[in-house]
């Protein structure tokens, strides 16, 4: 039997990798991926607090909008208090809808990464010309506002077409967060050259945990802590990456924010032992040490 293959990366067990090191010899790099998303009203996709009814689905739309109006701002206060950097995954529609929120992250010096135009759409359903235009439009909005182009990309709904990595590399992106197959960065092949895959979590991620699995706020905080403690131990033998994926309309809710603060405070208690950073800085450090393989 011959299975269909993606041919994007080579198989390599985590126990057999080229040696490299994070700054100051730290074993574990930790970053927060904060998703700032805007949704169309009365149409398109969107996460659901309760099963959606006929459009306009006011209940779920307003629940998601709480994240931009309230939850994200409470999270900014927490990040400032804990002195934590963040990688902010931005729907480009946010620049028109909530520019003050993006400006607040810019003021902090947070990394701004591409996250499509809106999470009301999936790029996996588009043809090549349409997907190219989506990536270009989102990238231009970020570049204009931030005065530099974004290095990283996470597709809305982590939905790819068969050529998404090719289009991202050709648009100038240096890393993608769409593939969740590893605890280290991994070089990927594209039709025009290498593209780095940055570990992005589907376990330590509030949507799968809280929306899909129905974990409580305490459960999610314990998941973060247990993952961190175990990876900190594993990272004594090789450098690893731990991402924490967060959505303000979920963990920005008061009860969940309280438990998230507990988990992040635990991580900050090990500040001397880990590299608290951004996805972009991780990509830069890895790229400087591990060159991409020869293109196939």
N, C-alpha and C positions, 0 to 999 in steps of 0.2 A: 504493500500500500504506500502511495506517495501522498503525503499531506501537503496542502497549500502552505507556502512559507511567506513570511513578510520580508525576509532578507534585509532587515534594517540593522541588526546587530548580531555578533557572534556569541555563541554560548560560552560562558566562562564561570565556573563555580566560585563562590565568594571566598573560598579557601585557597584559591590559586590566582592571585592578581598581582600586577606590578606594584612595587612599593612606592608610596608617596606619603606625604605628611601634611597635616593642616598647620597653620601658623602657630608658632610657639610650641610645637610638638603635641598639640591637643589631639585627642583621639576621636572625639565626637563633635561634629558640626551640627548646630541646631538652628533652624530658621522657622519663622512664622509666615505662612502664606495666607494673607487676609484678602478675601474675595469681596470686591466692591462691585455690585451688580445692579443694573437697572432693567426693568421689564416693560414691555408694551402693555397698555391697558386694554383689556377686552379681547386679546388675541395672543397667539403664540404660546411658547412653553413657559413653565415656571414651577418651582418646588411648591409642594402643597402641605399646609398644616393640617387641613381636612380635605377629604375628597372634593374636588372642584365640581361645581354645578355649571349650569349654562352661563356663558359669557354675557355681561362682564362679571368676572369672578372677584367681587370686591373683597371678600374675606381673605383670600390668599394673596391678592395683590397688596392689600394694605398691610398684612402681616410681613411681607417681604420689605415693604417700604419703611417699616419701623426700623430696620437695620440702618438705612441711610440717614434717617432723621434723628434717631436716638442711640441705637445700639453701637454704631460705629464711633460715636463721640464718647460714649462711656468707655469703649475699648481704648481709644486714644489716651484718655486719662490714665487708664491702667498701664499702658505701655510706657507712658512718661514716668509714672511712679516707679515702675520696675526697671526703667532704663533699658528697654528692649528695642532693638531694631526690627523692621518688618519688610517683607516683600509684599507689595500691594498689587493684586491682580485685578486690573481695571477694565471693565466694560467701557469702551470709548464714549458711549452715550452719557456716562457719568460726568464728562466735562461740561456738557450742556445742562444736565439735570442738577448736579450737586457739586459745582466747582469748588465751593468752600471746603468740602470734605477732602478732595484731592489736594487742595492747597495746604491743608493742615498736615497731611502726610509729607508733602514736599518740604514744608518747613522743618519737619523732624529729620529730613535727610533719608527717608525711607526709599527703597528701590521701587520704581514703578515698572511693572511688567504688563505685557499685552494679554488681554482676556476677551478678545473679540469685540464686537460692537454692543451686543446685548445678549443676555442669557435667554431671551425669547426665541432664539434661533440656534440651529446646529449647522456647522459648516460641512458636516458629513453628507448632507442632502444636496449640496451644490455641485454644479459642474466646475471645471477648472477655471474658466473665466470668472465665474461668480465668486468662487472661493478666493481667487487671487485678488479680486476687488475688495472682498471683505477684509482680508489681511492688510491690504494697502490702506484702506480707509481707517481702520483702527490704529495702525502704525503711524499714520500721518497726524492723527489727533494727538497722540501721545508725544510725538516728536515736536510738534508745534508748541504744545503747552510746557513740556519739560526741557526744551532746548537741546535735547539729544534723543537719539533713537533708543527704544527699549532693547535689552539684550535677550529677554526671555519671554516665552509665550505659553499660556495655558488655554486650550480651546474651550469655548462654552460647552458645558456638559462633557468635557474631555472627549468630544466627538471628532473623529478624524475621517477624512476621505482616504483613499488609497495613496494619494500623493501629498497629503498635508505636510509631512516632513520635508519633502522636496521644495514646496512652496515657501515654507518658513525659512529654510536655508537660503533660498534665492532672494527672499525679502530682507536678508541681513541679520536674521536672528541667530544668536550664538548657542542658545539652549532652549529645549522644549521640556515642559513638565507633564506632558500627556501620558507618558508611559510609566507605570508603577511597578516595574519588574525587579528593582534592585535597591540596595542600601548604599550604593556608591554611584557617582556619575558614570555613565556608560556612553562611549562614542557610538553614534549611529551613522549608517551609510545613507546618503541621498544621491540623486542623479547628478548633483552639481558639487558635491563635496561633503565634508563631515558636519554633523550637528550633534551637540552634546545632549544627552538625556539626563535631566536633573531629577533625583528621587522626589516624588510627590505622593503623599500618603492617601490610600483609600481605606486604611484602618483608623489611623489617628486623624480623622476627618469628620467634622460634625454632621455632615449630611448623611453619609452611610450609617454613622453611629446613632444619631438622634432621630433623624427623619425615617430612615429605613429600618434599623434594628430596634428603634424605640428605647434606646438606652436613656437612663436618667442623667441629669446634670452631674450627679456624683459619680455615676458609672463612667461618664466620659472623662471627667477629671482623673479618676483612678486609672483609666486606660492610658492617658497621657503620662502619668507618673510611672506606671509599671513599664511602659515602653521605654521611657527615658532611662529608668534604672537598669533595665536589662541591656539596652544598647550601650550605656556607659560602661558596663562590665565587658561587653563584647568588644568595644573599641579599645580595650587595652592591648589588643593584638593587631588591629588594623584600623585605619581611619574609616569612619562611617558618617552617614548623613541622616539626621532625623528631621523630617518636616512635620509641621502641625498645620493642618488646613482648617481655616475658620471662616465663618460667614456671620456678619454682624446681626442679621435678622434671626439667627439661631442662638449663638452664644452671647450675643449682646443683650439678650433678655435678662432681667435682673437676677433671677435665681441661678441661671446657667453661668452668668458672668461671675458670680460669687465663687462658684466651684472652679471655673477656669482660672481665676486669680489664684486660688489655692494651688492648682497644678503648676502654673507658671512661677509662682513664688518658690515652690520646691525646686524647680529647675534653676532658678536664679541663685538658690543656696549653694549650687555647685558651679558658680560662675568661674572660679579659678580652674576648674577641671575641664570645661568645655569651651567651644568656640561659638558664641552667640552672634549670629551674623545674618546675612541675606543670601538668597539663592544665587544672585549675581556674583557675590564675592566668592562663594563656593566654586562657581563655574570658572572664575578667573584663576583661582588657586590651582584647581585641578588641571586646567588647560595649560598652565605654565609648567606643570610637572609631567603630565602624561600626554604625549602627542597622539593625534588621531592615527588609526591604522591606515595602511594603504587602501585607497578606494578600490572596491571590487569592480 
